[in-house]
């Protein structure tokens, strides 16, 4: 798994930092998490820089299968439609899935009416609710009528008290004017395992947990040859079948757990979503968490439902993450070293992200290329 961080600033570009947007390369395809303004240009310049550095890593737009949004604030969403239009101009013909959070009330209203354009104003949604943004993007050309590829538009209900893994999501077809419930995101993400973790912010929001598949342990061919097993017997053992007094378990090393990353988006430093996630058996190799403020500005973090670096570290400890990367810095933060220093008071493995960082992540290791 490789993670390309293409924006680390909150609200507006500052100190050479762009607003939110990351790309996660997995073996089954690439996923974008958040897509603030200028995102498509950032991918282009990032790839150009990687090529000049002769890096082995790239963001291959043709392999992007899913775009995940954490919430509706425009510094996280406003680059999506231009990016879709560019993909179409470049000749994309494969389907693309967009998944975003809203309220359970809006999900239930759309599903009950079976109408993508049902009236929701009485539900008092935020003016940037992603249901509104979906409709706006459709009206400006975000459908197959104007693009050369299919788009799967999915909204998921979220509340910080939700049970982890219990999904209330709908697939919306604005052209066919249909709405249907979905149970498993993997049907629309090229088989990549993802999970939404409710977070607490000023609008409906969630974190996204993304995991690579587990891998079988390596088959011990030397032991098979030493025991004079036939080709047919070796094939059966490799498939997981025992042969005579030879157990297939003796011929394969332990299964390797696939690496996973949890990206928070904007969130309060205290919320039930992380608490509930910590009670599951889900492992997290890496937590990427906002650290908008220093601890001296805790009052501002609490007022605007953001986090300090120490609160990000406490969340990393809570979910037993192996590593923590902090991001989404306030414009008042000029040197991120101080945020890192604060976080490391609570958690050992901390990196303060910079724009264009590339993280190479395995189950057992992390390598960061800045």
Helices and strands as residue ranges (DSSP letters): E 2-5, E 21-26, E 29-35, H 39-52, G 61-63, E 64-68, H 74-77, H 80-89, E 96-102, H 104-113, G 121-123, H 130-139, E 151-157, E 169-173, E 178-182, G 185-188, E 193-198, E 206-211, H 221-226, H 231-238, G 248-251, E 260-263, H 272-278, E 286-290, G 295-297, H 298-304, H 309-318, E 323-327, H 337-343, E 350-352, E 357-361, E 366-369
